[in-house]
Amino acid sequence: MSRITASCLRAAALAGLLGASLVVTSAPATAATITVTTTADVVNGGDGQTSLREAFTTASGNGADDVITLGAGLTYALSICTGPLTHADTHELVVQGNNATIEQTCDATRIVNSTSHDGRLELEDLAIDGGPNTTNTGLEGAAIRSDSELRLSNVEVRNVLSPGGSVVWSSFDHGTTPYRMELDGGSLHHNTGSVVSCDNCSLSINGTSIANNNGSGLSLVDGYPVLIESATIENNTRTGITNTGQGFAANTMTVNNTSIRNNGRAGILCSNCGHLSMYSTSVADNGLTAADARGGISFTASKRGNGSLGVSAILSSVTGNKSTQPGGGISLTPVLIEDDGSSPSVALDRVFVDNNQSVGGGGGIWLGFGRVQMYKGSLAGNSTTGGHGGAAGSVDATGPFDMTFDETPLTNNSATGDGGAIYAKEIAALYVDRTGLSNNTAGGNGGGAKVVNSYSVTLDDMAVDNNKAANGAGLDVATENLGANRVTFADNVATGTGGGVRLAAVAANFLNSTFSGNTATTGGGLAVTNGAATTLTYVTMADDQATTGAHIAAVPAAQVKTDRSAIVLPKVGVSCAGIGGAFAGTSLGFSVRRDATCGSAASDLVTAADPQLAGLAGGGFSRVRVPAATSPLGGRVPAASCGEESDQRMAFRPTGANCEPGAVEIAETVAVTPDAALKALIAEVKGLHLQAGLEASLVLKLELARAAVQKNQNPAAKTLLTAFVIEVKVLAAKKLVPAAAAQQLVTKATAIKDSL
């Protein structure tokens, strides 16, 4: 056994131990080496020199693996214009460039051509410089055309012209690895045409720059699998990556640690593809110059059998892209839909989809079918004109599907239509959790979100604030079920109906939630426009304003129930009012209200006393209005009736002796009984040492009021306390009672009366 043969066997054994991860990039040990000895482009067998063209001819005819070696740093100008450098053998050819340059001087002539499907061509450490092309502008593979397996390692391709064709082209054998075409390092720049074109082949790109070309960076037809890692695909006038598929999950494209930026038409355009996955990749500022711009990622897919998986990304960003169609950042739209097919999705984990623009809907994301799931990302600063859904829009005539946003702020988005941030039609479920739906604007309805003809909407631990729209500034929801738990609706402004929420549902439940500072013409906090069974449990409503129903407005058919809630401080008018008829609200008890317009139960407290609520504050995902320890809300819900174990801040109920109505639980000051308070007030009057007759008159009224309280005759006690207050004010005016003392007596007597 020869040394070479033994060495090869040992290498083969080692490769088997290490597995497929071992990649051998050097030429086989048995390859013939052909050294190019002249830079002249000649064919002259008798001159004693070997030209580059002659080396290719030798490699094509010797029936063996070959290595062509070029001189270090030399330039090989091609001047024979009858055809390219051609390798037609079924074996492998490796061209070791040693940083040399192959320069084309001929017009409309390909530079390198490999014609055997069973062969292999590898170019290493080489520059290819294109020449003029005035007559064959549709030339495919003007720099390199390969019917064989092709690998470019640290190859620079520049100045190649093929405006209607391609620069590097390879074909056939998709779905196979090792990859049919490989680009490892190097750069392809300042070329014209589709720079890398691959028909029905598998493709791997690692560490390559494809930038500043007049055309698309990658233009693939049914290319899979496609693996792109640590690449730069930037500043190409058309699309960064274009691919097609057959709508099956096997049609995969993986993009990792790559920058796809400033491409004129789109970042990634994939038609009827299977699955695009990205990791640590930036897709930014694409579609800014082309009239037919398609934004960051435009992905069409099929719902068929084991069909498309859709788009998934981790730790990536899709920002600043623009589309003249729906979906400025990402679009997922159907090509073929079968009833029993599986639906694709957009699944984003810690991905920022920000500052994208579209026409027709979905400034950030447009979902034509399937589902969208976002976790710990953002949808911010996106916009759409002539459509709905500034951040995320979805329309599905085939349904059902769902949208989930978990710890993903949706902020500062806008739509000229409905849904400043979210527009969802005919979906199975919308779920928004631990986030903010804030500062969004809709020219139509639903500043934060517009949901149409859908099954359920669930909101947990979040803020819906500072949104603007014609109706339903925070939310405009038409759904079977709405659930809002630990949600703050604040400072939303509607010019029409429903500042915080406009609701048309079968059932809606608000729990441990806050409405504060919302504004509308009708229903400042909440407007119920159908017969929805709406229940507000442990809800605080304060400082909302509207001409009709500062806090709540509802049609007569609506069933609005308040339970252990604080409906206080309407800025204008009354708390609740009807739309087109009387308001038919009811109370389930233990609420505190400014007025009785929302309905009242015997256990409620209707009072004009200051509820002593602090302004909106607090950490977490939603701000709250915390009552003072001395607030009349304190302890109004008996401990046995608390029911819920926690408040909006997840603080335990009860914190004090009893629970508080509204969203926030406090350790209330232990309430002084009316009897004890009257006893203390009598002692205070006696301590003033007034004239005997005056003191006797005031004390008598208080003692009679105390006796009435002890007999549970509260109306009589209130009448006596009112008489006491009037008499104190008269005596103070006559300066028979010191002014400061009179004020204290009036305040305390009024508080006792209001507590009865």
Secondary structure, DSSP 8 states (H G I E B T S, - for coil): --HHHHHHHHHHHHHHHH-TT----S--TT-EEEE----S----TTSS---HHHHHHHHHHSSS-EEEE--TT-EEEE--TT--EEE--SSEEEEEEEEEEEEE-STT--SEEE--TT-EEEEEEEEEE----SS-TT-TTSSEEESSEEEEEEEEEES-EEEEEEEEEEE--TT-SS-SEEEES-EEES-EEEEEEEES--EEEES-EEES-BS-SEEEES--SEEEES-EEE--SSEEEEEE--SBTT-EEEEES-EEE--SSEEEEEES-SEEEEES-EEES-SSS-TT-BEEEEEEEEESSSB--EEEEES-EEES-BBSSS-SSEEEEEEEE-TT----EEEEES-EEES-EEESS-SSEEESSSEEEEES-EEES-EEESSS-SSEEEE-SS---EEEEES--EES-EESSS-SSEEEES-SEEEEEEEEEES-EESSS-SSEEEEEEEEEEEEEEEEES-EESS-SSEEEEEEEEEEEEEEEES-EESSB-SSEEEEEEEEEEEEEEEES-B-SB-SSEEE-S--EEEEEEEEEES-B-SB-SSEEE-TT-EEEEES-EE---SSS-SEEESSS----EE-S--EESSSTT---TT-EE--S---B--SB-STTS-B--B-TTSTTTT-B-GGG--SSB-TT--BS-SSSSB-SSS----------HHHHHHHHHHHHHTT---HHHHHHHHHHHHHHHHHHHTT-HHHHHHHHHHHHHHHHHHHHTTSS-HHHHHHHHHHHHHHHHH-
